[in-house]
Amino acid sequence: MKTILIDLDGVLNTYTDNYQADYISPIKEGAYDLLKKLSYEYDVKIFTTRNQDLTKEWLINNDRCITFSGDYEDLMNKIEKFR
């Protein structure tokens, strides 16, 4: 099973650039369904800026990220076509 990594803030939740260490914004509409759908074919891992050093290192070493444009259907299409 392939692994897919998805960012938390701004992709899965309603993050608005108002970082609070002790609070995570609510989940975006459609995000749960996206994760559920992905979980059938991928080992889903959630990235978060709350652990920036690890995320930064991984992104530099594994520059195979798909940019989230705000459209979950478009994201699914990009993931399905990704090689």
N, C-alpha and C positions, 0 to 999 in steps of 0.2 A: 504494500500500500504506500502510495506517495504521501509526502508530508506537505501541507500548505500552511503558510504563516500569514496571519491577518492582524493588522494593527487595531488596537482597541480605540484609542481616543480619536474621534472624528470619523472613523469608519464604522465601528459597531455601536458606538454610543453618540449621544448628542453633545459632545464636547464643544465648547465655544471659546477656546483659548483662555479660559479663566481657570488655570490649574489650581487645584486644591489637593494637597497631599492626602487628606483624610476623606475625600469624597470623589466618587466616580459617577458621572452623569448617567441618566437612564439610557437603556438600549434604544437604538433607532428602529422605527417601524420597518419591518422587512428583514432586519439583521438576523433575528432568530431563525426565520425560515431559510435564509441563505446558509447559516451554519449547519442547520439540520440537513439540508440538501447536500452540502459539501461533505458532511461526515459519512455519507454512504460510500464515498469513493476515496476520501482523503483522511489522513491523520491530521486533524486541525489543531494548530497551535496559535495561541493569541500572543501577539507582540504588544508591548505597551511602552510608551515613553517614560513610564515610571521606573524603568530600568534602562536608562539611556546608554550606559557604557556597553552592556551586552548587545543591545539592539544595534548600536552604531558599528561595533566590531563585526557583527554578523552581516550587516548590509554591505560593508566595505569588502568583506571576504566572499560574499555570495550575491553579487549584483545581478540577481535574476528576479527582481521584484516587478510586480504589475501595479501600475498606478491606479488608484481608485478615483474615478471621476465623479462619484456621487450617484451613479446609476448601477444598482445591483444586477440587473439583467445583463447590462454590458459587461460587468465584471465577470459574471458566470461564463459568458461567451469567450472572453479573453482567457479565462482559466482553462476552459475545455480545449482551446486551440493552442495552449502553451506547451512548448516542447523544450 
